[in-house]
């Protein structure tokens, strides 16, 4: 918190010194000092008000060279290749702009720093805000808005999840409604409802928690001016304290900030309900409660958002406004237009400048996924990436490709299973595939009431089903001390567990055989499962770094820190203690599974098995 107060004081001094100051974000990371660099960037220094002014020119130069382009700089960049093939924007950056935050508390501090430092724009996109997060809303956001009347703020949340508690109880919607009530000229709050739940009849018949199974607004983007955090973490107390996720802070990247601002404020805002505060009577549920307000949801096709941001060229002013209950094709068209326009926006001389400058050693490609409207950038990119790295031919002695995939909710689609296991053909590569999931006790639903309390056991069933398919496809489990001389395709299954913590991290790391560190990662909201592919609105960054980039060591440290709290479990029935064949073998295997279930604290009764297979498309 001391770091946050220091940031706020620095931001205040900067506003007093100039009418249009450059944005600087200072974040004190654990055991490390946040450093900056010039355009040719080697000299590190502590950021102060003086050095902030000195960096203005360098930041502007970097922002110019970091304009989006379909392909860029490093010919071998995986991100650039994917962007070129799929027609997506690719944003170059420097490794000193990217900070992988190690913990929930570091994420919380960085988020508060963003809010305290915001001068012109603030965008918070999350599944929900915890109904008890009054401090975030009514201390930090309120202070930032009060301090700077020019600051504009858009919040994008999921409509079903944010109103789950109903109108009579405090909720994310009632918390935010009070902020809208008090800052009507500065705050625009939007609640996105999945296209599959836009029917009034569906919403009336399905309870909110069951309706959430039809799809959610799941993007986790936190933007202040030209800096942002992309994560899988929501905005509630457990995500700030003891629920492990992944988080990346990107500093001073105006083009990427503009893209994310465009995505939320000009595209999704048009296709989401406006949250309004209702004038309260003395008999109101929240009468006398300054932190909550009664609310209503109004469909305006994004009109209020345009007024707030004075977006003279906003997409909504050039098209007919989306119609409530039938806007799926409009959102699909808007999102495709967004990526197409940004992919084509960079002029040739900017790409040439970036190549000459040599400052960009990392490239970023935003991937959007919304299966309900036919948008599949993430699944298309995964197909390209994994096909390339799982099938790459290797020379003798080159080592092996390592692919790490983690998610707290392991429910891979059939297409992803085929892609990972290469069931349709023998790979010529030597591969290590590591799957890291949440142990049942580290699942956020462990101990919950019916039906969500069944989920930890359901994910164990899905993990076992994947392992059986891996065995059929010729994958093997590594033995102690076994290295590259062992099986060519090795699958390692791990479960993360830390006393008192839950696990919510998701992502992919790819380490080529010629490197000891990952050079490619995917980081964002997606769990790479059936829900992410087909139902939810997701935003993930595909990030590729040059072999010499300092960012590769950061990726290795992040991945290894997660693996430290994960224990491998035996999935290969053919190895020591395996089941064998026949009835006796089946009995031994079932007994081993029962022992594992007891150790995990779950019970796989017939009801769990039936519901898992019936509803696995929603998990």
FILOLO-42131 format. One line per 10 residues: number of its first residue (from 1); their letters; for each residue z negated, x, y of C-alpha. Coordinates in steps of 0.2 Angstrom, whole numbers, plus 5000, padded with zeros to 4 digits. Layout:
NUM	A	Z,X,Y ~ ...
end
This chain:
1	XXXXXXXXXX	5000,5000,5000 ~ 4997,5015,5012 ~ 5015,5019,5009 ~ 5020,5001,5014 ~ 5010,5002,5030 ~ 5018,5019,5034 ~ 5035,5012,5032 ~ 5031,4997,5043 ~ 5024,5008,5057 ~ 5040,5019,5056
11	XXXXXXXXXX	5051,5004,5057 ~ 5041,4997,5072 ~ 5043,5014,5081 ~ 5062,5014,5078 ~ 5064,4996,5085 ~ 5055,5002,5100 ~ 5066,5017,5103 ~ 5083,5009,5102 ~ 5091,4992,5102 ~ 5102,4995,5087
21	XXXXXXXXXX	5093,5008,5076 ~ 5100,5014,5060 ~ 5091,5008,5044 ~ 5080,5020,5035 ~ 5070,5015,5020 ~ 5055,5026,5015 ~ 5048,5024,4998 ~ 5034,5035,4991 ~ 5037,5036,4972 ~ 5024,5042,4961
31	XXXXXXXXXX	5023,5061,4959 ~ 5038,5063,4970 ~ 5043,5064,4988 ~ 5058,5054,4993 ~ 5070,5066,5001 ~ 5086,5064,5010 ~ 5101,5075,5012 ~ 5116,5078,5024 ~ 5133,5074,5019 ~ 5135,5090,5010
41	XXXXXXXXXX	5117,5086,5004 ~ 5106,5100,4998 ~ 5092,5102,5010 ~ 5078,5091,5006 ~ 5065,5085,5019 ~ 5052,5072,5022 ~ 5059,5057,5031 ~ 5051,5054,5048 ~ 5057,5046,5064 ~ 5065,5062,5070
51	XXXXXXXXXX	5075,5065,5054 ~ 5079,5047,5053 ~ 5089,5048,5069 ~ 5097,5065,5063 ~ 5103,5056,5047 ~ 5112,5042,5057 ~ 5129,5052,5057 ~ 5127,5057,5039 ~ 5124,5040,5034 ~ 5138,5033,5043
61	XXXXXXXXXX	5150,5046,5036 ~ 5144,5042,5018 ~ 5146,5024,5020 ~ 5164,5026,5026 ~ 5168,5037,5010 ~ 5158,5025,4999 ~ 5170,5010,5002 ~ 5175,5000,4987 ~ 5191,5005,4977 ~ 5198,4999,4961
71	XXXXXXXXXX	5198,5017,4955 ~ 5191,5032,4963 ~ 5188,5051,4964 ~ 5183,5057,4947 ~ 5198,5053,4935 ~ 5186,5054,4920 ~ 5174,5041,4927 ~ 5170,5027,4915 ~ 5166,5016,4929 ~ 5182,5019,4938
81	XXXXXXXXXX	5192,5016,4922 ~ 5184,5000,4919 ~ 5186,4994,4937 ~ 5204,4999,4937 ~ 5207,4990,4920 ~ 5198,4974,4925 ~ 5202,4974,4944 ~ 5185,4976,4950 ~ 5178,4985,4965 ~ 5171,5003,4962
91	XXXXXXXXXX	5158,5010,4974 ~ 5155,5029,4975 ~ 5138,5035,4979 ~ 5127,5051,4979 ~ 5113,5054,4966 ~ 5101,5056,4981 ~ 5104,5038,4986 ~ 5099,5031,4969 ~ 5080,5030,4963 ~ 5075,5024,4946
101	XXXXXXXXXX	5058,5016,4949 ~ 5046,5019,4934 ~ 5034,5005,4934 ~ 5030,4987,4940 ~ 5019,4994,4954 ~ 5032,5006,4960 ~ 5044,4991,4960 ~ 5031,4981,4970 ~ 5029,4994,4983 ~ 5048,4997,4985
111	XXXXXXXXXX	5050,4978,4987 ~ 5037,4977,5001 ~ 5045,4992,5009 ~ 5062,4984,5010 ~ 5054,4968,5017 ~ 5044,4978,5030 ~ 5059,4988,5036 ~ 5072,4974,5037 ~ 5080,4973,5054 ~ 5095,4961,5052
121	XXXXXXXXXX	5097,4954,5035 ~ 5086,4951,5020 ~ 5092,4943,5003 ~ 5081,4939,4989 ~ 5090,4933,4973 ~ 5078,4929,4958 ~ 5076,4917,4944 ~ 5060,4912,4952 ~ 5045,4916,4963 ~ 5028,4914,4955
131	XXXXXXXXXX	5019,4899,4962 ~ 5004,4910,4966 ~ 5014,4923,4976 ~ 5008,4917,4993 ~ 5005,4935,4998 ~ 5023,4939,4996 ~ 5030,4924,5005 ~ 5016,4921,5018 ~ 5010,4938,5022 ~ 5025,4950,5020
141	XXXXXXXXXX	5040,4939,5023 ~ 5031,4929,5036 ~ 5026,4945,5045 ~ 5044,4952,5044 ~ 5052,4936,5051 ~ 5038,4935,5065 ~ 5041,4953,5070 ~ 5059,4952,5072 ~ 5067,4935,5078 ~ 5085,4942,5074
151	XXXXXXXXXX	5081,4944,5056 ~ 5090,4932,5044 ~ 5084,4929,5027 ~ 5092,4920,5012 ~ 5083,4916,4996 ~ 5093,4911,4980 ~ 5082,4904,4966 ~ 5085,4894,4950 ~ 5083,4875,4954 ~ 5076,4870,4937
161	XXXXXXXXXX	5064,4885,4935 ~ 5058,4884,4953 ~ 5054,4866,4952 ~ 5046,4865,4935 ~ 5029,4861,4941 ~ 5036,4845,4949 ~ 5034,4839,4967 ~ 5015,4836,4966 ~ 5009,4854,4961 ~ 5012,4871,4970
171	XXXXXXXXXX	5028,4879,4964 ~ 5041,4892,4970 ~ 5050,4878,4979 ~ 5034,4872,4988 ~ 5030,4889,4993 ~ 5047,4893,5000 ~ 5048,4876,5009 ~ 5034,4881,5020 ~ 5043,4896,5025 ~ 5058,4886,5029
181	XXXXXXXXXX	5048,4874,5039 ~ 5040,4887,5050 ~ 5056,4898,5052 ~ 5071,4885,5052 ~ 5082,4897,5062 ~ 5079,4912,5051 ~ 5078,4906,5033 ~ 5090,4898,5022 ~ 5083,4894,5004 ~ 5095,4890,4990
191	XXXXXXXXXX	5092,4883,4973 ~ 5106,4885,4961 ~ 5108,4872,4947 ~ 5118,4877,4931 ~ 5135,4867,4930 ~ 5129,4861,4913 ~ 5115,4852,4921 ~ 5124,4844,4937 ~ 5124,4827,4929 ~ 5110,4816,4935
201	XXXXXXXXXX	5109,4808,4918 ~ 5107,4825,4910 ~ 5093,4830,4922 ~ 5084,4813,4920 ~ 5084,4814,4901 ~ 5080,4832,4898 ~ 5063,4839,4903 ~ 5065,4854,4915 ~ 5059,4867,4902 ~ 5072,4860,4890
211	XXXXXXXXXX	5085,4859,4904 ~ 5083,4877,4907 ~ 5091,4880,4890 ~ 5107,4875,4897 ~ 5108,4889,4909 ~ 5099,4898,4924 ~ 5102,4908,4940 ~ 5097,4924,4933 ~ 5103,4938,4945 ~ 5089,4949,4952
221	XXXXXXXXXX	5095,4957,4968 ~ 5084,4962,4983 ~ 5093,4967,4998 ~ 5087,4973,5015 ~ 5100,4978,5028 ~ 5110,4992,5018 ~ 5098,4996,5004 ~ 5094,4986,4989 ~ 5085,4985,4972 ~ 5094,4979,4957
231	XXXXXXXXXX	5083,4974,4942 ~ 5079,4962,4928 ~ 5062,4958,4936 ~ 5057,4942,4944 ~ 5045,4940,4959 ~ 5028,4936,4951 ~ 5012,4944,4948 ~ 5015,4950,4930 ~ 5031,4959,4936 ~ 5021,4968,4949
241	XXXXXXXXXX	5007,4974,4937 ~ 5010,4974,4918 ~ 5027,4968,4913 ~ 5038,4983,4911 ~ 5056,4981,4917 ~ 5070,4993,4924 ~ 5072,4994,4943 ~ 5084,5004,4954 ~ 5083,5007,4972 ~ 5099,5011,4981
251	XXXXXXXXXX	5097,5017,4999 ~ 5109,5017,5014 ~ 5124,5010,5005 ~ 5132,4998,5017 ~ 5148,4993,5007 ~ 5138,4989,4991 ~ 5125,4979,5002 ~ 5140,4970,5010 ~ 5147,4965,4993 ~ 5130,4959,4987
261	XXXXXXXXXX	5127,4949,5003 ~ 5144,4941,5002 ~ 5140,4937,4983 ~ 5124,4928,4987 ~ 5126,4921,5005 ~ 5145,4916,5006 ~ 5148,4912,4987 ~ 5133,4906,4978 ~ 5125,4898,4993 ~ 5140,4886,4994
271	XXXXXXXXXX	5137,4881,4976 ~ 5118,4878,4977 ~ 5106,4865,4984 ~ 5098,4868,5001 ~ 5079,4868,5001 ~ 5072,4858,5015 ~ 5054,4855,5020 ~ 5049,4836,5021 ~ 5039,4830,5036 ~ 5021,4828,5029
281	XXXXXXXXXX	5010,4813,5032 ~ 4991,4813,5031 ~ 4992,4807,5013 ~ 5004,4821,5008 ~ 4999,4831,4992 ~ 5000,4847,5003 ~ 4992,4840,5019 ~ 4982,4854,5027 ~ 4990,4867,5015 ~ 4999,4879,5026
291	XXXXXXXXXX	5006,4889,5011 ~ 5015,4874,5003 ~ 5026,4860,5009 ~ 5034,4845,5001 ~ 5052,4848,4999 ~ 5069,4840,4995 ~ 5085,4847,4989 ~ 5101,4843,4999 ~ 5119,4847,4995 ~ 5128,4854,5010
301	XXXXXXXXXX	5142,4865,5002 ~ 5134,4880,5011 ~ 5136,4873,5029 ~ 5118,4878,5034 ~ 5121,4896,5027 ~ 5136,4898,5038 ~ 5127,4892,5053 ~ 5112,4904,5050 ~ 5123,4919,5047 ~ 5136,4914,5060
311	XXXXXXXXXX	5149,4919,5047 ~ 5165,4916,5056 ~ 5176,4921,5041 ~ 5165,4914,5028 ~ 5174,4908,5012 ~ 5167,4890,5015 ~ 5176,4889,5032 ~ 5193,4892,5024 ~ 5192,4880,5010 ~ 5186,4862,5006
321	XXXXXXXXXX	5167,4862,5003 ~ 5162,4861,4985 ~ 5158,4844,4979 ~ 5141,4840,4971 ~ 5141,4838,4952 ~ 5159,4845,4951 ~ 5160,4862,4958 ~ 5161,4874,4943 ~ 5180,4878,4946 ~ 5176,4881,4965
331	XXXXXXXXXX	5163,4894,4961 ~ 5174,4902,4948 ~ 5188,4904,4961 ~ 5176,4910,4974 ~ 5169,4924,4963 ~ 5186,4929,4957 ~ 5192,4930,4975 ~ 5176,4940,4979 ~ 5180,4954,4967 ~ 5198,4954,4970
341	XXXXXXXXXX	5196,4956,4989 ~ 5184,4970,4987 ~ 5194,4979,4974 ~ 5209,4979,4986 ~ 5199,4983,5002 ~ 5199,5002,5002 ~ 5213,5011,5011 ~ 5221,5026,5003 ~ 5214,5038,5016 ~ 5196,5033,5012
351	XXXXXXXXXX	5198,5037,4994 ~ 5206,5054,4999 ~ 5192,5058,5011 ~ 5179,5054,4997 ~ 5188,5066,4985 ~ 5189,5080,4998 ~ 5171,5077,5003 ~ 5165,5079,4985 ~ 5148,5071,4989 ~ 5150,5056,4977
361	XXXXXXXXXX	5144,5061,4960 ~ 5140,5043,4954 ~ 5151,5027,4954 ~ 5144,5009,4954 ~ 5154,4994,4947 ~ 5145,4977,4950 ~ 5148,4966,4934 ~ 5146,4947,4936 ~ 5144,4935,4921 ~ 5144,4916,4922
371	XXXXXXXXXX	5151,4909,4905 ~ 5149,4891,4911 ~ 5163,4894,4923 ~ 5173,4906,4913 ~ 5168,4922,4922 ~ 5166,4937,4909 ~ 5166,4953,4919 ~ 5151,4960,4909 ~ 5157,4956,4892 ~ 5175,4962,4896
381	XXXXXXXXXX	5167,4979,4902 ~ 5156,4980,4887 ~ 5171,4978,4876 ~ 5180,4992,4885 ~ 5165,5004,4886 ~ 5159,5002,4868 ~ 5176,5002,4860 ~ 5180,5019,4868 ~ 5163,5027,4864 ~ 5161,5020,4847
391	XXXXXXXXXX	5178,5025,4842 ~ 5180,5042,4851 ~ 5186,5056,4839 ~ 5175,5071,4839 ~ 5177,5089,4834 ~ 5166,5097,4821 ~ 5150,5103,4829 ~ 5152,5092,4844 ~ 5136,5083,4840 ~ 5136,5064,4841
401	XXXXXXXXXX	5137,5050,4853 ~ 5121,5041,4857 ~ 5120,5023,4862 ~ 5103,5015,4867 ~ 5102,4997,4870 ~ 5086,4988,4875 ~ 5081,4970,4879 ~ 5065,4960,4878 ~ 5075,4946,4870 ~ 5087,4952,4856
411	XXXXXXXXXX	5099,4939,4852 ~ 5116,4947,4852 ~ 5132,4937,4851 ~ 5143,4938,4836 ~ 5156,4948,4846 ~ 5144,4960,4852 ~ 5137,4963,4834 ~ 5155,4966,4828 ~ 5158,4978,4842 ~ 5142,4988,4840
421	XXXXXXXXXX	5143,4989,4821 ~ 5162,4991,4820 ~ 5162,4980,4805 ~ 5181,4978,4806 ~ 5184,4997,4803 ~ 5176,5013,4799 ~ 5172,5024,4814 ~ 5177,5042,4814 ~ 5163,5047,4826 ~ 5145,5053,4822
431	XXXXXXXXXX	5134,5040,4830 ~ 5116,5036,4834 ~ 5113,5018,4839 ~ 5096,5014,4845 ~ 5090,4997,4848 ~ 5074,4995,4857 ~ 5066,4977,4858 ~ 5049,4970,4862 ~ 5036,4969,4848 ~ 5030,4951,4846
441	XXXXXXXXXX	5014,4955,4856 ~ 5024,4962,4870 ~ 5034,4947,4871 ~ 5030,4936,4886 ~ 5029,4920,4876 ~ 5017,4927,4863 ~ 5002,4915,4861 ~ 5011,4901,4871 ~ 5011,4883,4866 ~ 5025,4874,4857
451	XXXXXXXXXX	5039,4877,4857 ~ 5040,4893,4867 ~ 5026,4901,4857 ~ 5039,4901,4842 ~ 5050,4913,4851 ~ 5042,4930,4847 ~ 5044,4926,4828 ~ 5062,4920,4831 ~ 5067,4936,4839 ~ 5060,4945,4823
461	XXXXXXXXXX	5071,4935,4813 ~ 5086,4939,4823 ~ 5082,4958,4823 ~ 5082,4957,4804 ~ 5098,4948,4803 ~ 5106,4961,4813 ~ 5099,4975,4802 ~ 5106,4966,4787 ~ 5123,4966,4795 ~ 5121,4984,4799
471	XXXXXXXXXX	5117,4989,4781 ~ 5133,4979,4775 ~ 5143,4988,4788 ~ 5138,5005,4781 ~ 5125,5010,4794 ~ 5110,5020,4788 ~ 5092,5023,4793 ~ 5088,5041,4798 ~ 5076,5051,4787 ~ 5062,5062,4795
481	XXXXXXXXXX	5070,5079,4800 ~ 5088,5072,4798 ~ 5100,5077,4811 ~ 5118,5078,4813 ~ 5120,5083,4795 ~ 5114,5066,4789 ~ 5123,5049,4789 ~ 5137,5048,4801 ~ 5132,5031,4808 ~ 5113,5030,4810
491	XXXXXXXXXX	5104,5015,4817 ~ 5087,5016,4823 ~ 5077,5000,4827 ~ 5061,5001,4838 ~ 5049,4989,4845 ~ 5040,4992,4861 ~ 5021,4989,4862 ~ 5008,4994,4875 ~ 4991,4986,4875 ~ 4989,4973,4889
501	XXXXXXXXXX	5008,4974,4893 ~ 5023,4964,4890 ~ 5041,4970,4889 ~ 5056,4964,4899 ~ 5067,4979,4901 ~ 5086,4978,4898 ~ 5100,4990,4898 ~ 5112,5002,4890 ~ 5113,5021,4891 ~ 5127,5030,4883
511	XXXXXXXXXX	5126,5049,4880 ~ 5142,5058,4875 ~ 5142,5071,4862 ~ 5145,5085,4874 ~ 5129,5080,4884 ~ 5110,5080,4882 ~ 5108,5067,4895 ~ 5115,5049,4897 ~ 5130,5049,4909 ~ 5133,5030,4908
521	XXXXXXXXXX	5121,5015,4910 ~ 5121,4997,4913 ~ 5106,4990,4923 ~ 5103,4973,4930 ~ 5098,4955,4924 ~ 5108,4953,4908 ~ 5099,4954,4891 ~ 5116,4956,4882 ~ 5113,4940,4871 ~ 5121,4923,4869
531	XXXXXXXXXX	5113,4916,4884 ~ 5118,4930,4895 ~ 5136,4929,4889 ~ 5138,4910,4889 ~ 5125,4901,4900 ~ 5116,4911,4914 ~ 5122,4919,4930 ~ 5120,4938,4928 ~ 5123,4953,4939 ~ 5123,4970,4931
541	XXXXXXXXXX	5128,4987,4938 ~ 5139,4998,4928 ~ 5134,5016,4933 ~ 5143,5032,4928 ~ 5138,5049,4934 ~ 5148,5066,4933 ~ 5141,5078,4920 ~ 5134,5089,4934 ~ 5125,5075,4943 ~ 5106,5075,4945
551	XXXXXXXXXX	5106,5057,4941 ~ 5109,5060,4922 ~ 5092,5069,4921 ~ 5084,5053,4929 ~ 5092,5042,4917 ~ 5086,5053,4902 ~ 5068,5052,4909 ~ 5069,5034,4911 ~ 5075,5030,4894 ~ 5063,5043,4886
561	XXXXXXXXXX	5048,5035,4895 ~ 5052,5018,4887 ~ 5055,5026,4870 ~ 5037,5034,4871 ~ 5029,5017,4869 ~ 5041,5011,4855 ~ 5038,5013,4836 ~ 5053,5013,4824 ~ 5052,5001,4810 ~ 5060,5002,4792
571	XXXXXXXXXX	5075,4990,4791 ~ 5085,4999,4777 ~ 5081,4990,4761 ~ 5090,5004,4751 ~ 5078,5018,4757 ~ 5061,5022,4749 ~ 5051,5007,4744 ~ 5067,4996,4745 ~ 5069,4980,4737 ~ 5080,4984,4723
581	XXXXXXXXXX	5091,4971,4714 ~ 5087,4955,4705 ~ 5073,4943,4707 ~ 5059,4957,4706 ~ 5068,4966,4720 ~ 5069,4950,4731 ~ 5050,4947,4728 ~ 5046,4965,4733 ~ 5057,4963,4749 ~ 5048,4947,4754
591	XXXXXXXXXX	5031,4954,4751 ~ 5035,4969,4762 ~ 5041,4957,4775 ~ 5025,4946,4774 ~ 5015,4962,4777 ~ 5025,4966,4792 ~ 5023,4949,4799 ~ 5004,4950,4797 ~ 5004,4967,4806 ~ 5015,4959,4820
601	XXXXXXXXXX	5004,4944,4822 ~ 5017,4931,4818 ~ 5021,4918,4805 ~ 5039,4915,4799 ~ 5036,4897,4792 ~ 5051,4886,4788 ~ 5050,4877,4805 ~ 5053,4894,4814 ~ 5068,4898,4803 ~ 5076,4881,4805
611	XXXXXXXXX	5074,4881,4824 ~ 5080,4899,4826 ~ 5096,4896,4817 ~ 5099,4879,4826 ~ 5095,4885,4843 ~ 5100,4903,4843 ~ 5114,4900,4855 ~ 5101,4896,4868 ~ 5090,4911,4865
end
